[in-house]
């Protein structure tokens, strides 16, 4: 199994990816690890540093679940994935999740920051070059060499998992 999960910030990609990795006994790759130097999410790694982490992952792990995208700095990305999963979620719920996460991460959070302002542009941004937007995700879906499945992230985890397993099993028949 080699799957990649994309979707807007707050749709649950990392949580779901980690869960699938545990269920399947496969390596979970969180693309935030390539991008950010630490858990404060304030300092980005250089492109060279990202490749230094990415290359061994893609060479070493023949089975994986990826949460997130690396399209902005590596257009070929996970070229050998077998399934692309696109998580969708009601915009109000997504923003509520993001606000809650910011409150948990940053005790001095005052209800607004640049990250949340950027997240609010997810559906309205029209330039696919704007990373992490619906426009960019649609472009990834169009360009995907692997089949794509859209999954509602509001569904229970086990229901989402069954949808993905079913789609994956159809690929292997």
Secondary structure by P-SEA (a helix, b strand, c coil): cbbbbbbcccccaaaaaaaaaaaacbbbbcccccccccccccccccaaaaaaaaaaaaacccccccccccccccccccccccbbbbbbccaaaaaaaaaaaaaaaccccccccaaaaaaaaccccccccccccaaaaaaaaaacccbbbbbcccccaaaaaaaaaaaaaaaac
